Structure formats: C-alpha cells, structure tokens
Amino acid sequence: MMWYQTKASEILGIQYPVLQGPFGGKLSSVELVSTVSNTGGLGGYGAYTLNPQEIVEVDKQIKAATSKPYNINLWVSDTDALDGTVSDGQFKQAQQLFKPYFDELGIDLPEKPAPFKTRFENQVEVILHQRPPVFSFTFGTPSADILEQCRRLGIVTVGAATTLDEAVVLENAGVDLIIASGFEAGGHRPSFLASAEASTIGTFVLLQLIKEKVKTPVIAAGGIANGKGVAAALALGAAAAQIGTAFLATDESNATAIHKQMLFSNAAKYTTLSRAFTGRLGRGITSRIAADLTHKENSFLPFPLQTQFMSHLQKAAIEQEKWDMILFWGGQVAPILKYTKAAELMKSIIEETAAYFDHLKA
Ligand SMILES: Cc1cc2nc3c(=O)[nH]c(=O)nc-3n(C[C@H](O)[C@H](O)[C@H](O)COP(=O)(O)O)c2cc1C
C-alpha cells in the first residue's frame, strides 16, 4: 500500500489524502477548489453565508472547473441569537463598548439590524439537489433525515469535532468522516457541545483521543501546512489532513491582497482566539481590538449579529488602512508558510509527505 491509499482517499474518491479546508465569509474561490481537486486533493468551498441561488451558481462553476470530487461546506447552527435578535439594552451595551473605535474611524454606530433568520435548512436543500460529491459541515450534526438522504444520493458526509465527545456524537449520527479540529487552526472554533473556550484541544492530542474511541476515519485539521505535518498526522492515525491557512494565503483564494500579505508578515507570529469580531470564538492575527476587549465578551452581540455590527467598522478600517483594527483570519502555523501558488503548495505537500514515507522504507 502506498502512503496515500488511506480510508479517507478511498471514501472521498481522491488520489492524495489532503483536503483544502473550506473558508466561509466569501474567502473561498472556485479557482482554489478546482486547483486542489485537479491536483489530486479535495478542494472545499465554504458556503454558509451564501443564499440558495448563490450556492447553486458556485456548484455549477465548480463542476465546470473540475471533474474530480470536491466539497461544499455549511454551518448546521448559524446563529446564537434567540429569535434572531437581542434586547435594545443589550444592543446599547455593545454600541457603548465599541463606540471609541467607530469614533476613531469617524463613522456612525450601526442601528440594530432586523432579526436574523437561520439559513441552514434552505441551504441544505441545495446540497441535496446539486449533489456535490462531498458535503462537510460544522457547528453540529444535520438531522438523521438529511444524513439519510445524503447516503441515498451518494454524497459523502464530513462533520467537525473539537472534542472527543463531539466526535462520538458525529460517529453515532453515522457521518462518513470526522474532522479533528485542533485549536491551532485559523477561523472559527466549530464547537457544538461545550463552549468553544472549554474545548480548546491541540490537533495532535485531539486526533489521538478520537482514534482511541472512534472507528470512523479521522481527518486532522489545525497547524498542518506542509508534508511533514501531513506525515505526522498520518503517523498518529489520521486518514487525511485538512489544510486551511496555507491555502488561504495562496493567490487563488478569495482573501484580499493585504490579508495574504499579513499572513506572510511578522504580524502572523501572534494570533488570538477572540469573539470580538463575530460573536463566536475564532483565530486570527492579533488585532488591537481583540487585545483591548479581552474579558469584555459579555457586552458582545451573539453570532452573527456581532459580525453584522462589526462589518461597518471593518469596511471603514480597510478604507482607512487601519490594519490593527481588522481581523485577518489565520492559524498559528502561518509563520512557516512558503507558497503563493496553490498548485505548487499541493505539489510540495505531496512530495514532502512521499519523501518522509520513502525514508522510512529505506
Ligand atoms: C478564514 C477561515 C475561514 C474558515 N471557514 C470555515 C468554514 O466556514 N467551515 C469550516 O468547516 N471550516 C472553516 N475554516 C477551517 C478550515 O477549513 C480548516 O479546517 C482550518 O483552517 C485548518 O487549520 P489551519 O488553518 O491551521 O490549516 C476556516 C478557516 C479559516 C482560516
């Protein structure tokens, strides 16, 4: 058996057990997904902010750009706001806490938005209709009915766990593959049982805990950016590795030029888990706002109202080039990134992993 012939490669129908992690918030691109899938890995598109029609369009574009398997990703739970809103008092509190930053940028505080309506049910209808080869999800488990329909339609299902308890829930629900999402990772912590703060486990510990108790093949995610990392994950029993930050930094991703520049800069040595920008815990390059507002989480708005609130501030900060007020998503591994072309990154990952296993045999 070659190193790349794992349970995950077999189930996903791909050559190499390397997944490009999906990025929500419009940071994914069809070009990145198809580049990774066309070079033998599994490209992934984060679609949780898209409406059903947009997901149909994206799916058609990916199908036109690759004949290989790919993944579309949604968030099962996409709001923490009761009835989609907060009380006027709660909103005022957030306004007061963030007022100095809006003042600094010379912009008005946003008004309270209309109640947020969950989108998952309508989005998942599109998945069942368009049938991407792989459907991955975070923040929970879809209903038994949805999982059964995926099975019937031949859509491979992939759930994300941040603790052993979550992996057990996903296994019992019958998902095909489980992502062990370590807290080194860039982006949101997709915890769905205990709080994200109480679920901060490193990738390689989480992977080993899950391997002890769970039979479903596991994909390691968080802190992996090259072939040595993939080899280490496989050595610890992973059936594949999912790589996010290293692909986010490539030309093909939909991140802005300044975001990519930041990921390759000295600033990327310092990352923080914070709820300040979206209301859910996520890792990005340390910003002044995240640092200032540690322990003020009680005054933040619940997800995604905090995202909507902060989007006004983010827009103005970008226009005024106040980089220390912007959240640049990224994981702890960013300082070792080397590649700006996704195909070169893939090639290097595969060659380096192969070299490691060849070396073992020699
Ligand atoms: C900007 C950004 C957005 C992300 N959005 C999602 C998402 O919507 N859904 C998801 O399952 N994972 C998401 N992730 C997680 C990645 O798919 C991947 O698991 C993670 O980045 C791996 O860790 P690494 O960044 O250390 O490579 C996101 C990661 C980043 C950096």
The ligand as an SDF file (V2000), in Angstrom:
LIG
                    3D

 31 33  0  0  0  0  0  0  0  0999 V2000
  -10.6500   32.2670    7.1780 C   0  0  0  0  0  0  0  0  0  0  0  0
  -11.0850   30.8880    7.5300 C   0  0  0  0  0  0  0  0  0  0  0  0
  -12.4130   30.5500    7.3690 C   0  0  0  0  0  0  0  0  0  0  0  0
  -12.8440   29.2500    7.6710 C   0  0  0  0  0  0  0  0  0  0  0  0
  -14.1610   28.9310    7.4770 N   0  0  0  0  0  0  0  0  0  0  0  0
  -14.5790   27.6610    7.6770 C   0  0  0  0  0  0  0  0  0  0  0  0
  -15.9260   27.2840    7.4140 C   0  0  0  0  0  0  0  0  0  0  0  0
  -16.7820   28.0950    7.0330 O   0  0  0  0  0  0  0  0  0  0  0  0
  -16.2720   25.9970    7.6200 N   0  0  0  0  0  0  0  0  0  0  0  0
  -15.3640   25.0460    8.0590 C   0  0  0  0  0  0  0  0  0  0  0  0
  -15.7200   23.8810    8.1950 O   0  0  0  0  0  0  0  0  0  0  0  0
  -14.0840   25.3890    8.3280 N   0  0  0  0  0  0  0  0  0  0  0  0
  -13.6820   26.6660    8.1540 C   0  0  0  0  0  0  0  0  0  0  0  0
  -12.3680   27.0040    8.4090 N   0  0  0  0  0  0  0  0  0  0  0  0
  -11.4290   25.9590    8.8890 C   0  0  0  0  0  0  0  0  0  0  0  0
  -10.6040   25.3680    7.7470 C   0  0  0  0  0  0  0  0  0  0  0  0
  -11.4310   24.7380    6.8140 O   0  0  0  0  0  0  0  0  0  0  0  0
   -9.5310   24.3750    8.2630 C   0  0  0  0  0  0  0  0  0  0  0  0
  -10.1200   23.3040    8.9620 O   0  0  0  0  0  0  0  0  0  0  0  0
   -8.5380   25.0520    9.1830 C   0  0  0  0  0  0  0  0  0  0  0  0
   -8.1350   26.2830    8.6370 O   0  0  0  0  0  0  0  0  0  0  0  0
   -7.3220   24.1440    9.3900 C   0  0  0  0  0  0  0  0  0  0  0  0
   -6.3810   24.7310   10.2360 O   0  0  0  0  0  0  0  0  0  0  0  0
   -5.1330   25.6360    9.7280 P   0  0  0  0  0  0  0  0  0  0  0  0
   -5.7000   26.9740    9.4790 O   0  0  0  0  0  0  0  0  0  0  0  0
   -4.1830   25.6180   10.8630 O   0  0  0  0  0  0  0  0  0  0  0  0
   -4.5940   24.9880    8.4870 O   0  0  0  0  0  0  0  0  0  0  0  0
  -11.9190   28.2900    8.1410 C   0  0  0  0  0  0  0  0  0  0  0  0
  -10.5780   28.6640    8.3080 C   0  0  0  0  0  0  0  0  0  0  0  0
  -10.1520   29.9280    8.0150 C   0  0  0  0  0  0  0  0  0  0  0  0
   -8.6900   30.2590    8.1770 C   0  0  0  0  0  0  0  0  0  0  0  0
  1  2  1  0
  2  3  1  0
  2 30  2  0
  3  4  2  0
  4  5  1  0
  4 28  1  0
  5  6  2  0
  6  7  1  0
  6 13  1  0
  7  8  2  0
  7  9  1  0
  9 10  1  0
 10 11  2  0
 10 12  1  0
 12 13  2  0
 13 14  1  0
 14 15  1  0
 14 28  1  0
 15 16  1  0
 16 17  1  0
 16 18  1  0
 18 19  1  0
 18 20  1  0
 20 21  1  0
 20 22  1  0
 22 23  1  0
 23 24  1  0
 24 25  2  0
 24 26  1  0
 24 27  1  0
 28 29  2  0
 29 30  1  0
 30 31  1  0
M  END
$$$$
